[in-house]
Amino acid sequence: MAFLSVSLFLSFAFILLSPAISTNSEGSALHALRNRLSDPTNVLQSWDPTLVNPCTWFHVSCDNNNHVIRLDLGNSNISGTLGSELGELKHLQYLELYMNDISGKIPEELGNLKNLVSMDLYNNKFEGKIPKSFSKLNSLKFLRINNNKLSGTIPRELTKLTNLKVFDVSNNDLCGTIPVDGPFTTFPMESFENTRLSGPELKGLAPYDFGC
């Protein structure tokens, strides 16, 4: 009888803790992000690591299952870098980090965010290449990474993103030729202004790497 009571108690406790367990990795990921960022105006002061569920934090939105689906830190006067932990936000749909002072490379792990609809990283100081892993973001509709310090070519793999409606890489140090396949047939030339990218008419000479 005593053994049965203990078993029932443990089962009940596990049920109670299950939602917390499911969101713990997301809370840990966001807390790791906070540790990477400088926050002079304390926009992240509500990000309390002692709270397992991050859904009560400012600038974080969740669905009915307490999964983080939106991160709104645009124009927040933050600086620092991004890390691989952001790839743990598996349910994220909107990543808004525009108009800050964030530097360093864009993590390849952002390609793990399969539910991402919009990624706005524009007006920061990101450098390095556009991750090829972005080609896995099949739900992505808006990708704005303009006004940074990105270099290299536009990965040809991005032509697989058939749902992509808006793509802006203007004002970067990108080079090579602009892809001509998939959604790239619809993007205006303004999306590529003030870069070293060349028009598609040069693709026969040196596809996707001309001028790099």
Helices and strands as residue ranges (DSSP letters): H 2-36, E 37-38, G 54-56, E 60-62, E 68-72, E 79-80, G 84-88, E 94-96, E 101-105, G 108-112, E 118-120, E 125-128, G 132-136, E 142-144, E 149-152, G 156-160, E 166-168, E 173-177, G 182-185, G 189-192, E 196-198, G 200-202
